[in-house]
Amino acid sequence: MKKFMDQDFLLQTPTAVHLFHDYADKMPIADYHCHLSPKEIAEDRRYENITRMWLEGDHYKWRMMRANGVEEKYITGDASDRDKFQKWAETLEKAPGNPLYHWSHLELQRYFGYQGILKGDTAEEVWNLSLRKIREEKISARYLILKSNVTHICTTDDPADTLKWHAKIAKEGLPFKVLPAFRPDRAMNIEKEDYPEYIRKLGESAGTEIKDLASFEGALAERLDYFKDRGACVSDHGLETVIYEPVLYEEADGILKKRLAGEELTRKEERQFKTFFLLFMAGEYKKRDFVMQLHYGCRRNNNKAMFEMLGPDTGYDCIGDESPASELIGLLDAMNTAGTLPKTVLYSLNPNDNQMLDSVIGCFQDASSGGRVQHGTAWWFNDHKKGMEDLMVSLGNLGLLGNFLGMLTDSRSFLSYARHEYFRRILCNLIGGWVEDGEYPDDEEALKKLIEDICYNNTVRYFGFEK
């Protein structure tokens, strides 16, 4: 029997052990998509206790606690931090198979030096140890970034954001870069009740009045330039489903004017406008050499009562199944035909899409970049061991695994960099197994390059990060 989560955790062969410890574990981290707060980095937030680091804003953990029958006051309510931590510890011990079980223990090991098991009757021990470590080592946002060997962080930012915290960070000359990422969901989601109000805010940030499609395009272009001048090189779109409903410019102009006048749109008009929006933004990204990320396949805010109580991103989302390949192909082909398809990373929350995505991306590659269109890493409900393995096996079967961009945190927690270690162990175990089975050669230089590229180098090259 293997020891629980020892130094060779998840590494099942001698080759896997070698690849992880000698190559993967030594590579830096480029976190090209996350939801970390630039304000907390700028202010170098210090944490009162582990509850604030672990449970504040983490809807992964909130879902699990609700599944364990924990009252909401211990999750998002006004219970004490110590009591919330106790309820989390009592929940975690029931979670074999969930990545949170492994992530939590990796975080305890790497950042607090705790080698035991977190459960209800060890919660007091872990609470006291973590308090002592936080105080003695002055654990803060920057401390965790530096300890994790992170070189680049791309946050997630609205086009109307002033990016003042990024500017403050940039002036300090830190050994890691914190770059904004353009997330224009509110500009695209024309059906939302507050859309006209948001468009006024977007116009003000761009120094213009948005009254038609031309001024709308101008404002978005101005904000993209603003972001680029402050180091941005990537965008991100959160879509419920991929949309492709062709529309003429004049029609899109009329749809926008209609909505700004406070009128309701038909479902077709919403789809037409969103299609126009994505095609326009793709062209703007291509001009500026931005990477476009499309996250889709999520059904959000399914529990209406809890949404009204807590708002979005609180643990009431799920996998969707409403994104047919024909819509994705239509969208990509329209961009490609117009010469406006930028470097693009596609993420579907539905794991059934793996093979479809890996075959689709092969239709839109060219000599402009190794892997111009990428299948992004296993995301959200798929970032567990099997989800990561399935995606990499599919990409290996149907595409080019050597150009894979590897892991990202997609997290609001600075402790989540342990997820990169989790991914790297799974990667090395997969490749190591293929070597041991005679399915890939035992070529030291080739293996070294493969592992180091997937862990870090591919990301730096693809996004154009400065080393």
C-alpha positions, -999 to +999 in steps of 0.1 A: +000+000+000+013+034-009+015+062+017-011+089+014+000+118-008+038+112-004+065+127-026+055+103-054+018+109-052+000+100-085+033+088-100+029+051-108+061+043-127+098+051-123+097+072-155+068+093-141+087+099-109+118+110-129+098+133-152+080+150-124+108+155-099+136+163-124+116+184-149+080+193-142+084+203-106+112+227-113+093+247-139+078+282-131+041+289-135+024+312-160-012+315-149-029+328-180-065+327-167-076+333-131-099+354-110-074+367-085-079+402-073-053+427-085-063+449-056-053+422-032-019+418-050-014+456-051-021+459-013-003+426-006-033+414+014-025+396+047-049+369+059-064+367+094-068+329+092-070+300+068-108+304+064-103+337+047-078+321+024-098+290+017-135+296+020-139+332+010-154+332-024-147+296-032-179+282-046-163+248-052-161+243-015-195+259-009-212+234-032-196+205-013-206+219+021-242+222+010-241+186-003-231+177+033-261+195+047-242+224+062-263+254+070-257+285+049-246+305+078-215+284+079-209+288+042-217+324+031-233+336+064-222+352+096-208+322+115-173+326+129-143+318+108-134+290+131-168+274+129-168+277+091-134+259+090-148+232+113-177+225+090-153+225+060-130+199+077-160+177+085-171+179+049-137+172+034-133+139+050-163+126+031-149+136-003-127+108-018-125+112-055-131+149-055-101+170-065-107+193-036-096+165-013-062+164-030-059+201-036-066+209+000-040+185+013-014+197-013-021+233-001-017+223+036+016+205+027+032+231+005+022+263+023+017+252+059+040+222+062+011+200+075+016+163+066-015+150+083-051+145+073-077+172+077-109+160+091-133+170+119-112+158+148-080+174+134-095+207+125-083+223+158-047+212+152-047+225+116-064+257+126-037+265+152-009+254+130-021+276+101-026+306+124+010+302+137+024+299+101+004+329+089+018+350+117+054+337+117+059+337+080+037+367+073+018+349+047+003+373+022-009+374-014+026+381-028+042+356-004+021+329-020+028+340-055+065+341-049+066+308-030+047+292-060+073+304-085+048+323-106+061+345-133+029+358-150-007+363-138-035+373-161-065+385-141-101+389-155-112+425-160-142+444-174-135+467-204-146+497-184-121+490-156-096+517-149-069+491-142-056+513-114-044+483-094-024+469-123-008+503-127+002+503-091+017+468-093+036+476-125+053+506-108+068+484-081+090+463-103+080+430-088+096+397-099+063+386-114+040+403-139+003+409-132-014+416-166-051+425-172-072+403-195-101+417-215-135+401-204-163+419-223-192+397-213-213+426-201-208+444-234-220+413-253-249+402-231-275+425-247-304+407-231-294+417-195-317+441-177-289+465-169-274+465-204-283+502-214-268+514-181-236+494-186-232+507-222-233+543-208-206+533-183-185+517-211-189+549-232-178+571-203-147+549-198-138+553-235-146+591-236-175+588-260-213+585-261-224+551-275-255+556-295-251+532-325-230+503-337-201+525-350-197+543-316-200+510-298-172+495-320-151+526-314-155+524-276-145+487-275-115+494-298-104+523-275-106+501-244-087+473-261-059+497-268-061+510-232-057+474-220-029+466-245-009+497-234-010+483-198+003+449-208-028+429-218-024+403-245-054+380-239-092+382-238-118+359-223-154+353-231-178+334-208-206+320-230-235+298-220-234+283-255-215+290-287-236+311-310-236+315-348-265+335-363-252+355-393-264+391-395-258+422-417-241+453-402-273+473-407-293+447-388-269+446-359-270+484-358-307+483-356-307+457-328-283+477-307-303+509-311-335+491-303-320+477-270-305+511-260-340+526-264-352+501-238-370+478-261-371+440-257-354+418-283-364+385-298-342+355-292-330+356-328-320+392-324-300+384-293-282+356-312-275+378-342-261+406-320-238+382-301-226+366-333-218+401-347-201+409-314-178+379-314-169+383-350-160+420-345-140+413-314-121+385-331-110+410-358-099+435-331-079+408-313-062+397-345-051+433-352-035+435-317-022+399-315-044+391-286-053+356-277-091+350-276-104+325-251-139+311-253-153+294-222-187+278-229-210+250-220-221+262-186-257+266-174-255+293-147-276+304-117-299+274-118-313+278-084-333+310-087-341+314-050-305+312-041-294+334-070-318+361-057-303+357-022-266+354-030-261+365-066-239+348-093-208+327-088-220+312-056-221+275-065-254+270-085-240+264-120-237+231-139-226+215-171-247+224-201-253+205-233-265+231-258-235+238-279-236+219-312-204+216-333-221+233-362-224+266-343-187+265-333-176+255-368-197+283-383-182+309-360-146+298-365-150+295-402-166+329-405-136+344-387-111+324-408-128+333-441-126+370-432-090+366-422-098+377-386-093+344-367-069+352-338-050+327-317-079+310-299-083+288-269-115+268-267-129+254-234-161+234-232-175+225-198-191+194-213-165+166-213-184+149-241-171+176-263-134+166-260-131+146-292-153+170-311-131+199-301-099+181-308-111+173-343-125+208-349-093+226-339-074+206-365-095+223-392-082+258-384-044+255-379-019+273-400+017+283-401+012+316-381+016+298-348+022+263-335-013+254-325-031+286-335-064+271-322-060+253-289-081+230-268-079+246-233-072+226-202-099+206-184-121+233-168-141+237-137-162+205-133-135+186-153-103+197-135-101+164-116-077+135-123-099+117-148-110+149-165-074+160-171-064+125-183-093+122-206-087+156-222-049+149-227-056+114-241-081+129-266-058+157-276-030+131-280-052+108-301-066+135-324-042+165-322-008+175-310-003+171-273+032+186-275+017+221-282-008+219-252-009+250-230-011+230-198-028+242-166-043+274-153-059+281-119-092+297-129-094+305-092-099+334-067-076+318-042-038+325-040-034+290-025-047+274-058-013+273-074-011+238-059-034+228-088-005+232-112+015+206-092-016+183-093-018+187-131+019+182-136+019+150-116-010+137-137+008+148-169+040+130-159+022+099-149+004+098-183+036+103-204+056+081-181+031+053-185+033+055-222+071+053-221+071+023-198+045+006-220+067+012-251+042+036-266+067+066-266+105+064-268+127+067-237+144+097-253+157+119-225+160+151-245+126+147-262+109+139-229+125+168-211+114+192-238+079+177-239+073+181-202+089+215-198+070+228-228+036+217-216+042+229-181+054+264-190+073+271-223+043+266-246+023+292-226+051+318-226+055+313-264+018+313-273+008+344-253+041+362-261+050+367-224+084+382-216+105+357-197 
